[in-house]
Amino acid sequence: MLDATRVLNATRIQANQARHAYLLALAALEQATGVSGVAPRL
């Protein structure tokens, strides 16, 4: 049970890190293009 919880938490951390990188890339795209509102509502 503890190992499954550890794996679940590690997966959640990875998902949050991927979402963070995605949102940073969208913000950079908006800044580069001068178009706001490119990012979808998550």
mmCIF entry with sequence, helices, sheets and N, C-alpha, C, O atoms, coordinates in Angstrom:
data_MODEL
# 
_entry.id   MODEL 
# 
_entity.id                         1 
_entity.type                       polymer 
_entity.pdbx_number_of_molecules   1 
# 
_entity_poly.entity_id                      1 
_entity_poly.type                           'polypeptide(L)' 
_entity_poly.nstd_linkage                   no 
_entity_poly.nstd_monomer                   no 
_entity_poly.pdbx_seq_one_letter_code       MLDATRVLNATRIQANQARHAYLLALAALEQATGVSGVAPRL 
_entity_poly.pdbx_seq_one_letter_code_can   MLDATRVLNATRIQANQARHAYLLALAALEQATGVSGVAPRL 
_entity_poly.pdbx_strand_id                 A 
# 
loop_
_entity_poly_seq.entity_id 
_entity_poly_seq.num 
_entity_poly_seq.mon_id 
_entity_poly_seq.hetero 
1 1  MET n 
1 2  LEU n 
1 3  ASP n 
1 4  ALA n 
1 5  THR n 
1 6  ARG n 
1 7  VAL n 
1 8  LEU n 
1 9  ASN n 
1 10 ALA n 
1 11 THR n 
1 12 ARG n 
1 13 ILE n 
1 14 GLN n 
1 15 ALA n 
1 16 ASN n 
1 17 GLN n 
1 18 ALA n 
1 19 ARG n 
1 20 HIS n 
1 21 ALA n 
1 22 TYR n 
1 23 LEU n 
1 24 LEU n 
1 25 ALA n 
1 26 LEU n 
1 27 ALA n 
1 28 ALA n 
1 29 LEU n 
1 30 GLU n 
1 31 GLN n 
1 32 ALA n 
1 33 THR n 
1 34 GLY n 
1 35 VAL n 
1 36 SER n 
1 37 GLY n 
1 38 VAL n 
1 39 ALA n 
1 40 PRO n 
1 41 ARG n 
1 42 LEU n 
# 
_struct_asym.id          A 
_struct_asym.entity_id   1 
# 
_struct_conf.conf_type_id            HELX_P 
_struct_conf.id                      HELX_P1 
_struct_conf.pdbx_PDB_helix_id       AA1 
_struct_conf.beg_label_comp_id       LEU 
_struct_conf.beg_label_asym_id       A 
_struct_conf.beg_label_seq_id        2 
_struct_conf.pdbx_beg_PDB_ins_code   ? 
_struct_conf.end_label_comp_id       THR 
_struct_conf.end_label_asym_id       A 
_struct_conf.end_label_seq_id        33 
_struct_conf.pdbx_end_PDB_ins_code   ? 
_struct_conf.beg_auth_comp_id        LEU 
_struct_conf.beg_auth_asym_id        A 
_struct_conf.beg_auth_seq_id         2 
_struct_conf.end_auth_comp_id        THR 
_struct_conf.end_auth_asym_id        A 
_struct_conf.end_auth_seq_id         33 
_struct_conf.pdbx_PDB_helix_class    1 
_struct_conf.details                 ? 
_struct_conf.pdbx_PDB_helix_length   32 
# 
_struct_conf_type.id          HELX_P 
_struct_conf_type.criteria    ? 
_struct_conf_type.reference   ? 
# 
loop_
_atom_site.group_PDB 
_atom_site.id 
_atom_site.type_symbol 
_atom_site.label_atom_id 
_atom_site.label_alt_id 
_atom_site.label_comp_id 
_atom_site.label_asym_id 
_atom_site.label_entity_id 
_atom_site.label_seq_id 
_atom_site.pdbx_PDB_ins_code 
_atom_site.Cartn_x 
_atom_site.Cartn_y 
_atom_site.Cartn_z 
_atom_site.occupancy 
_atom_site.B_iso_or_equiv 
_atom_site.pdbx_formal_charge 
_atom_site.auth_seq_id 
_atom_site.auth_comp_id 
_atom_site.auth_asym_id 
_atom_site.auth_atom_id 
_atom_site.pdbx_PDB_model_num 
ATOM 1   N N  . MET A 1 1  ? 0.816  -1.194 0.000   1.00 0.00 ? 1  MET A N  1 
ATOM 2   C CA . MET A 1 1  ? 0.000  0.000  0.000   1.00 0.00 ? 1  MET A CA 1 
ATOM 3   C C  . MET A 1 1  ? 0.862  1.261  0.000   1.00 0.00 ? 1  MET A C  1 
ATOM 4   O O  . MET A 1 1  ? 0.584  2.211  -0.731  1.00 0.00 ? 1  MET A O  1 
ATOM 5   N N  . LEU A 1 2  ? 1.896  1.261  0.814   1.00 0.00 ? 2  LEU A N  1 
ATOM 6   C CA . LEU A 1 2  ? 2.760  2.440  0.878   1.00 0.00 ? 2  LEU A CA 1 
ATOM 7   C C  . LEU A 1 2  ? 3.479  2.679  -0.444  1.00 0.00 ? 2  LEU A C  1 
ATOM 8   O O  . LEU A 1 2  ? 3.656  3.822  -0.864  1.00 0.00 ? 2  LEU A O  1 
ATOM 9   N N  . ASP A 1 3  ? 3.889  1.600  -1.092  1.00 0.00 ? 3  ASP A N  1 
ATOM 10  C CA . ASP A 1 3  ? 4.568  1.758  -2.382  1.00 0.00 ? 3  ASP A CA 1 
ATOM 11  C C  . ASP A 1 3  ? 3.609  2.312  -3.433  1.00 0.00 ? 3  ASP A C  1 
ATOM 12  O O  . ASP A 1 3  ? 3.996  3.150  -4.247  1.00 0.00 ? 3  ASP A O  1 
ATOM 13  N N  . ALA A 1 4  ? 2.373  1.850  -3.418  1.00 0.00 ? 4  ALA A N  1 
ATOM 14  C CA . ALA A 1 4  ? 1.378  2.355  -4.373  1.00 0.00 ? 4  ALA A CA 1 
ATOM 15  C C  . ALA A 1 4  ? 1.112  3.839  -4.131  1.00 0.00 ? 4  ALA A C  1 
ATOM 16  O O  . ALA A 1 4  ? 0.963  4.602  -5.085  1.00 0.00 ? 4  ALA A O  1 
ATOM 17  N N  . THR A 1 5  ? 1.052  4.251  -2.884  1.00 0.00 ? 5  THR A N  1 
ATOM 18  C CA . THR A 1 5  ? 0.843  5.659  -2.546  1.00 0.00 ? 5  THR A CA 1 
ATOM 19  C C  . THR A 1 5  ? 2.028  6.491  -3.007  1.00 0.00 ? 5  THR A C  1 
ATOM 20  O O  . THR A 1 5  ? 1.852  7.585  -3.545  1.00 0.00 ? 5  THR A O  1 
ATOM 21  N N  . ARG A 1 6  ? 3.230  5.979  -2.799  1.00 0.00 ? 6  ARG A N  1 
ATOM 22  C CA . ARG A 1 6  ? 4.437  6.680  -3.238  1.00 0.00 ? 6  ARG A CA 1 
ATOM 23  C C  . ARG A 1 6  ? 4.444  6.861  -4.747  1.00 0.00 ? 6  ARG A C  1 
ATOM 24  O O  . ARG A 1 6  ? 4.772  7.940  -5.241  1.00 0.00 ? 6  ARG A O  1 
ATOM 25  N N  . VAL A 1 7  ? 4.086  5.817  -5.481  1.00 0.00 ? 7  VAL A N  1 
ATOM 26  C CA . VAL A 1 7  ? 4.042  5.892  -6.941  1.00 0.00 ? 7  VAL A CA 1 
ATOM 27  C C  . VAL A 1 7  ? 2.966  6.877  -7.390  1.00 0.00 ? 7  VAL A C  1 
ATOM 28  O O  . VAL A 1 7  ? 3.184  7.642  -8.330  1.00 0.00 ? 7  VAL A O  1 
ATOM 29  N N  . LEU A 1 8  ? 1.818  6.866  -6.735  1.00 0.00 ? 8  LEU A N  1 
ATOM 30  C CA . LEU A 1 8  ? 0.746  7.801  -7.061  1.00 0.00 ? 8  LEU A CA 1 
ATOM 31  C C  . LEU A 1 8  ? 1.207  9.240  -6.853  1.00 0.00 ? 8  LEU A C  1 
ATOM 32  O O  . LEU A 1 8  ? 0.975  10.096 -7.707  1.00 0.00 ? 8  LEU A O  1 
ATOM 33  N N  . ASN A 1 9  ? 1.852  9.507  -5.735  1.00 0.00 ? 9  ASN A N  1 
ATOM 34  C CA . ASN A 1 9  ? 2.340  10.860 -5.462  1.00 0.00 ? 9  ASN A CA 1 
ATOM 35  C C  . ASN A 1 9  ? 3.411  11.288 -6.458  1.00 0.00 ? 9  ASN A C  1 
ATOM 36  O O  . ASN A 1 9  ? 3.427  12.441 -6.889  1.00 0.00 ? 9  ASN A O  1 
ATOM 37  N N  . ALA A 1 10 ? 4.293  10.387 -6.825  1.00 0.00 ? 10 ALA A N  1 
ATOM 38  C CA . ALA A 1 10 ? 5.323  10.703 -7.812  1.00 0.00 ? 10 ALA A CA 1 
ATOM 39  C C  . ALA A 1 10 ? 4.691  11.014 -9.167  1.00 0.00 ? 10 ALA A C  1 
ATOM 40  O O  . ALA A 1 10 ? 5.140  11.915 -9.876  1.00 0.00 ? 10 ALA A O  1 
ATOM 41  N N  . THR A 1 11 ? 3.657  10.270 -9.517  1.00 0.00 ? 11 THR A N  1 
ATOM 42  C CA . THR A 1 11 ? 2.951  10.509 -10.778 1.00 0.00 ? 11 THR A CA 1 
ATOM 43  C C  . THR A 1 11 ? 2.249  11.859 -10.757 1.00 0.00 ? 11 THR A C  1 
ATOM 44  O O  . THR A 1 11 ? 2.255  12.578 -11.756 1.00 0.00 ? 11 THR A O  1 
ATOM 45  N N  . ARG A 1 12 ? 1.653  12.201 -9.643  1.00 0.00 ? 12 ARG A N  1 
ATOM 46  C CA . ARG A 1 12 ? 1.001  13.510 -9.517  1.00 0.00 ? 12 ARG A CA 1 
ATOM 47  C C  . ARG A 1 12 ? 2.015  14.645 -9.637  1.00 0.00 ? 12 ARG A C  1 
ATOM 48  O O  . ARG A 1 12 ? 1.741  15.665 -10.271 1.00 0.00 ? 12 ARG A O  1 
ATOM 49  N N  . ILE A 1 13 ? 3.170  14.466 -9.034  1.00 0.00 ? 13 ILE A N  1 
ATOM 50  C CA . ILE A 1 13 ? 4.224  15.480 -9.132  1.00 0.00 ? 13 ILE A CA 1 
ATOM 51  C C  . ILE A 1 13 ? 4.649  15.650 -10.588 1.00 0.00 ? 13 ILE A C  1 
ATOM 52  O O  . ILE A 1 13 ? 4.795  16.776 -11.064 1.00 0.00 ? 13 ILE A O  1 
ATOM 53  N N  . GLN A 1 14 ? 4.846  14.551 -11.287 1.00 0.00 ? 14 GLN A N  1 
ATOM 54  C CA . GLN A 1 14 ? 5.239  14.621 -12.696 1.00 0.00 ? 14 GLN A CA 1 
ATOM 55  C C  . GLN A 1 14 ? 4.173  15.292 -13.537 1.00 0.00 ? 14 GLN A C  1 
ATOM 56  O O  . GLN A 1 14 ? 4.492  16.074 -14.433 1.00 0.00 ? 14 GLN A O  1 
ATOM 57  N N  . ALA A 1 15 ? 2.917  15.001 -13.264 1.00 0.00 ? 15 ALA A N  1 
ATOM 58  C CA . ALA A 1 15 ? 1.815  15.631 -14.006 1.00 0.00 ? 15 ALA A CA 1 
ATOM 59  C C  . ALA A 1 15 ? 1.794  17.135 -13.747 1.00 0.00 ? 15 ALA A C  1 
ATOM 60  O O  . ALA A 1 15 ? 1.596  17.916 -14.678 1.00 0.00 ? 15 ALA A O  1 
ATOM 61  N N  . ASN A 1 16 ? 1.995  17.549 -12.502 1.00 0.00 ? 16 ASN A N  1 
ATOM 62  C CA . ASN A 1 16 ? 2.026  18.969 -12.177 1.00 0.00 ? 16 ASN A CA 1 
ATOM 63  C C  . ASN A 1 16 ? 3.215  19.665 -12.821 1.00 0.00 ? 16 ASN A C  1 
ATOM 64  O O  . ASN A 1 16 ? 3.097  20.806 -13.267 1.00 0.00 ? 16 ASN A O  1 
ATOM 65  N N  . GLN A 1 17 ? 4.352  18.994 -12.872 1.00 0.00 ? 17 GLN A N  1 
ATOM 66  C CA . GLN A 1 17 ? 5.528  19.573 -13.520 1.00 0.00 ? 17 GLN A CA 1 
ATOM 67  C C  . GLN A 1 17 ? 5.294  19.733 -15.017 1.00 0.00 ? 17 GLN A C  1 
ATOM 68  O O  . GLN A 1 17 ? 5.708  20.732 -15.605 1.00 0.00 ? 17 GLN A O  1 
ATOM 69  N N  . ALA A 1 18 ? 4.641  18.770 -15.632 1.00 0.00 ? 18 ALA A N  1 
ATOM 70  C CA . ALA A 1 18 ? 4.333  18.860 -17.060 1.00 0.00 ? 18 ALA A CA 1 
ATOM 71  C C  . ALA A 1 18 ? 3.347  19.988 -17.324 1.00 0.00 ? 18 ALA A C  1 
ATOM 72  O O  . ALA A 1 18 ? 3.497  20.724 -18.299 1.00 0.00 ? 18 ALA A O  1 
ATOM 73  N N  . ARG A 1 19 ? 2.346  20.131 -16.473 1.00 0.00 ? 19 ARG A N  1 
ATOM 74  C CA . ARG A 1 19 ? 1.376  21.223 -16.624 1.00 0.00 ? 19 ARG A CA 1 
ATOM 75  C C  . ARG A 1 19 ? 2.064  22.571 -16.464 1.00 0.00 ? 19 ARG A C  1 
ATOM 76  O O  . ARG A 1 19 ? 1.765  23.513 -17.198 1.00 0.00 ? 19 ARG A O  1 
ATOM 77  N N  . HIS A 1 20 ? 2.972  22.667 -15.519 1.00 0.00 ? 20 HIS A N  1 
ATOM 78  C CA . HIS A 1 20 ? 3.724  23.903 -15.295 1.00 0.00 ? 20 HIS A CA 1 
ATOM 79  C C  . HIS A 1 20 ? 4.539  24.263 -16.537 1.00 0.00 ? 20 HIS A C  1 
ATOM 80  O O  . HIS A 1 20 ? 4.522  25.412 -16.979 1.00 0.00 ? 20 HIS A O  1 
ATOM 81  N N  . ALA A 1 21 ? 5.245  23.293 -17.094 1.00 0.00 ? 21 ALA A N  1 
ATOM 82  C CA . ALA A 1 21 ? 6.043  23.540 -18.297 1.00 0.00 ? 21 ALA A CA 1 
ATOM 83  C C  . ALA A 1 21 ? 5.158  23.948 -19.463 1.00 0.00 ? 21 ALA A C  1 
ATOM 84  O O  . ALA A 1 21 ? 5.526  24.828 -20.242 1.00 0.00 ? 21 ALA A O  1 
ATOM 85  N N  . TYR A 1 22 ? 4.001  23.323 -19.591 1.00 0.00 ? 22 TYR A N  1 
ATOM 86  C CA . TYR A 1 22 ? 3.047  23.640 -20.654 1.00 0.00 ? 22 TYR A CA 1 
ATOM 87  C C  . TYR A 1 22 ? 2.563  25.083 -20.526 1.00 0.00 ? 22 TYR A C  1 
ATOM 88  O O  . TYR A 1 22 ? 2.525  25.822 -21.510 1.00 0.00 ? 22 TYR A O  1 
ATOM 89  N N  . LEU A 1 23 ? 2.195  25.474 -19.315 1.00 0.00 ? 23 LEU A N  1 
ATOM 90  C CA . LEU A 1 23 ? 1.700  26.827 -19.106 1.00 0.00 ? 23 LEU A CA 1 
ATOM 91  C C  . LEU A 1 23 ? 2.795  27.867 -19.315 1.00 0.00 ? 23 LEU A C  1 
ATOM 92  O O  . LEU A 1 23 ? 2.520  28.956 -19.819 1.00 0.00 ? 23 LEU A O  1 
ATOM 93  N N  . LEU A 1 24 ? 4.026  27.550 -18.937 1.00 0.00 ? 24 LEU A N  1 
ATOM 94  C CA . LEU A 1 24 ? 5.139  28.460 -19.202 1.00 0.00 ? 24 LEU A CA 1 
ATOM 95  C C  . LEU A 1 24 ? 5.355  28.630 -20.705 1.00 0.00 ? 24 LEU A C  1 
ATOM 96  O O  . LEU A 1 24 ? 5.612  29.737 -21.179 1.00 0.00 ? 24 LEU A O  1 
ATOM 97  N N  . ALA A 1 25 ? 5.252  27.536 -21.443 1.00 0.00 ? 25 ALA A N  1 
ATOM 98  C CA . ALA A 1 25 ? 5.414  27.610 -22.895 1.00 0.00 ? 25 ALA A CA 1 
ATOM 99  C C  . ALA A 1 25 ? 4.296  28.430 -23.527 1.00 0.00 ? 25 ALA A C  1 
ATOM 100 O O  . ALA A 1 25 ? 4.551  29.197 -24.456 1.00 0.00 ? 25 ALA A O  1 
ATOM 101 N N  . LEU A 1 26 ? 3.074  28.287 -23.051 1.00 0.00 ? 26 LEU A N  1 
ATOM 102 C CA . LEU A 1 26 ? 1.968  29.086 -23.570 1.00 0.00 ? 26 LEU A CA 1 
ATOM 103 C C  . LEU A 1 26 ? 2.164  30.565 -23.265 1.00 0.00 ? 26 LEU A C  1 
ATOM 104 O O  . LEU A 1 26 ? 1.875  31.419 -24.103 1.00 0.00 ? 26 LEU A O  1 
ATOM 105 N N  . ALA A 1 27 ? 2.654  30.869 -22.068 1.00 0.00 ? 27 ALA A N  1 
ATOM 106 C CA . ALA A 1 27 ? 2.909  32.261 -21.713 1.00 0.00 ? 27 ALA A CA 1 
ATOM 107 C C  . ALA A 1 27 ? 3.997  32.844 -22.607 1.00 0.00 ? 27 ALA A C  1 
ATOM 108 O O  . ALA A 1 27 ? 3.899  33.994 -23.036 1.00 0.00 ? 27 ALA A O  1 
ATOM 109 N N  . ALA A 1 28 ? 5.028  32.060 -22.888 1.00 0.00 ? 28 ALA A N  1 
ATOM 110 C CA . ALA A 1 28 ? 6.088  32.521 -23.784 1.00 0.00 ? 28 ALA A CA 1 
ATOM 111 C C  . ALA A 1 28 ? 5.550  32.732 -25.198 1.00 0.00 ? 28 ALA A C  1 
ATOM 112 O O  . ALA A 1 28 ? 5.947  33.680 -25.876 1.00 0.00 ? 28 ALA A O  1 
ATOM 113 N N  . LEU A 1 29 ? 4.660  31.863 -25.643 1.00 0.00 ? 29 LEU A N  1 
ATOM 114 C CA . LEU A 1 29 ? 4.046  32.007 -26.958 1.00 0.00 ? 29 LEU A CA 1 
ATOM 115 C C  . LEU A 1 29 ? 3.211  33.284 -27.030 1.00 0.00 ? 29 LEU A C  1 
ATOM 116 O O  . LEU A 1 29 ? 3.269  34.023 -28.013 1.00 0.00 ? 29 LEU A O  1 
ATOM 117 N N  . GLU A 1 30 ? 2.446  33.528 -25.990 1.00 0.00 ? 30 GLU A N  1 
ATOM 118 C CA . GLU A 1 30 ? 1.647  34.753 -25.953 1.00 0.00 ? 30 GLU A CA 1 
ATOM 119 C C  . GLU A 1 30 ? 2.541  35.984 -25.998 1.00 0.00 ? 30 GLU A C  1 
ATOM 120 O O  . GLU A 1 30 ? 2.249  36.945 -26.709 1.00 0.00 ? 30 GLU A O  1 
ATOM 121 N N  . GLN A 1 31 ? 3.624  35.952 -25.242 1.00 0.00 ? 31 GLN A N  1 
ATOM 122 C CA . GLN A 1 31 ? 4.531  37.097 -25.219 1.00 0.00 ? 31 GLN A CA 1 
ATOM 123 C C  . GLN A 1 31 ? 5.214  37.278 -26.567 1.00 0.00 ? 31 GLN A C  1 
ATOM 124 O O  . GLN A 1 31 ? 5.382  38.406 -27.030 1.00 0.00 ? 31 GLN A O  1 
ATOM 125 N N  . ALA A 1 32 ? 5.604  36.190 -27.193 1.00 0.00 ? 32 ALA A N  1 
ATOM 126 C CA . ALA A 1 32 ? 6.306  36.272 -28.472 1.00 0.00 ? 32 ALA A CA 1 
ATOM 127 C C  . ALA A 1 32 ? 5.396  36.748 -29.600 1.00 0.00 ? 32 ALA A C  1 
ATOM 128 O O  . ALA A 1 32 ? 5.833  37.479 -30.489 1.00 0.00 ? 32 ALA A O  1 
ATOM 129 N N  . THR A 1 33 ? 4.134  36.336 -29.562 1.00 0.00 ? 33 THR A N  1 
ATOM 130 C CA . THR A 1 33 ? 3.225  36.688 -30.652 1.00 0.00 ? 33 THR A CA 1 
ATOM 131 C C  . THR A 1 33 ? 2.441  37.964 -30.375 1.00 0.00 ? 33 THR A C  1 
ATOM 132 O O  . THR A 1 33 ? 1.884  38.563 -31.295 1.00 0.00 ? 33 THR A O  1 
ATOM 133 N N  . GLY A 1 34 ? 2.393  38.381 -29.117 1.00 0.00 ? 34 GLY A N  1 
ATOM 134 C CA . GLY A 1 34 ? 1.600  39.542 -28.763 1.00 0.00 ? 34 GLY A CA 1 
ATOM 135 C C  . GLY A 1 34 ? 0.117  39.263 -28.720 1.00 0.00 ? 34 GLY A C  1 
ATOM 136 O O  . GLY A 1 34 ? -0.689 40.190 -28.640 1.00 0.00 ? 34 GLY A O  1 
ATOM 137 N N  . VAL A 1 35 ? -0.253 38.002 -28.771 1.00 0.00 ? 35 VAL A N  1 
ATOM 138 C CA . VAL A 1 35 ? -1.656 37.601 -28.735 1.00 0.00 ? 35 VAL A CA 1 
ATOM 139 C C  . VAL A 1 35 ? -1.949 37.053 -27.353 1.00 0.00 ? 35 VAL A C  1 
ATOM 140 O O  . VAL A 1 35 ? -1.303 36.108 -26.901 1.00 0.00 ? 35 VAL A O  1 
ATOM 141 N N  . SER A 1 36 ? -2.926 37.648 -26.682 1.00 0.00 ? 36 SER A N  1 
ATOM 142 C CA . SER A 1 36 ? -3.277 37.114 -25.369 1.00 0.00 ? 36 SER A CA 1 
ATOM 143 C C  . SER A 1 36 ? -4.475 36.190 -25.503 1.00 0.00 ? 36 SER A C  1 
ATOM 144 O O  . SER A 1 36 ? -5.224 36.261 -26.478 1.00 0.00 ? 36 SER A O  1 
ATOM 145 N N  . GLY A 1 37 ? -4.644 35.336 -24.530 1.00 0.00 ? 37 GLY A N  1 
ATOM 146 C CA . GLY A 1 37 ? -5.767 34.418 -24.551 1.00 0.00 ? 37 GLY A CA 1 
ATOM 147 C C  . GLY A 1 37 ? -5.510 33.166 -25.352 1.00 0.00 ? 37 GLY A C  1 
ATOM 148 O O  . GLY A 1 37 ? -6.446 32.447 -25.702 1.00 0.00 ? 37 GLY A O  1 
ATOM 149 N N  . VAL A 1 38 ? -4.227 32.890 -25.652 1.00 0.00 ? 38 VAL A N  1 
ATOM 150 C CA . VAL A 1 38 ? -3.884 31.662 -26.377 1.00 0.00 ? 38 VAL A CA 1 
ATOM 151 C C  . VAL A 1 38 ? -4.121 30.456 -25.480 1.00 0.00 ? 38 VAL A C  1 
ATOM 152 O O  . VAL A 1 38 ? -4.559 29.403 -25.944 1.00 0.00 ? 38 VAL A O  1 
ATOM 153 N N  . ALA A 1 39 ? -3.829 30.618 -24.191 1.00 0.00 ? 39 ALA A N  1 
ATOM 154 C CA . ALA A 1 39 ? -3.932 29.518 -23.254 1.00 0.00 ? 39 ALA A CA 1 
ATOM 155 C C  . ALA A 1 39 ? -5.382 29.103 -23.047 1.00 0.00 ? 39 ALA A C  1 
ATOM 156 O O  . ALA A 1 39 ? -6.231 29.955 -22.784 1.00 0.00 ? 39 ALA A O  1 
ATOM 157 N N  . PRO A 1 40 ? -5.681 27.825 -23.158 1.00 0.00 ? 40 PRO A N  1 
ATOM 158 C CA . PRO A 1 40 ? -7.041 27.357 -22.892 1.00 0.00 ? 40 PRO A CA 1 
ATOM 159 C C  . PRO A 1 40 ? -7.328 27.407 -21.395 1.00 0.00 ? 40 PRO A C  1 
ATOM 160 O O  . PRO A 1 40 ? -6.405 27.431 -20.581 1.00 0.00 ? 40 PRO A O  1 
ATOM 161 N N  . ARG A 1 41 ? -8.569 27.423 -21.047 1.00 0.00 ? 41 ARG A N  1 
ATOM 162 C CA . ARG A 1 41 ? -8.950 27.380 -19.632 1.00 0.00 ? 41 ARG A CA 1 
ATOM 163 C C  . ARG A 1 41 ? -8.755 25.945 -19.126 1.00 0.00 ? 41 ARG A C  1 
ATOM 164 O O  . ARG A 1 41 ? -9.334 24.998 -19.658 1.00 0.00 ? 41 ARG A O  1 
ATOM 165 N N  . LEU A 1 42 ? -7.938 25.813 -18.101 1.00 0.00 ? 42 LEU A N  1 
ATOM 166 C CA . LEU A 1 42 ? -7.699 24.480 -17.553 1.00 0.00 ? 42 LEU A CA 1 
ATOM 167 C C  . LEU A 1 42 ? -8.386 24.310 -16.224 1.00 0.00 ? 42 LEU A C  1 
ATOM 168 O O  . LEU A 1 42 ? -8.294 23.245 -15.613 1.00 0.00 ? 42 LEU A O  1 
# 
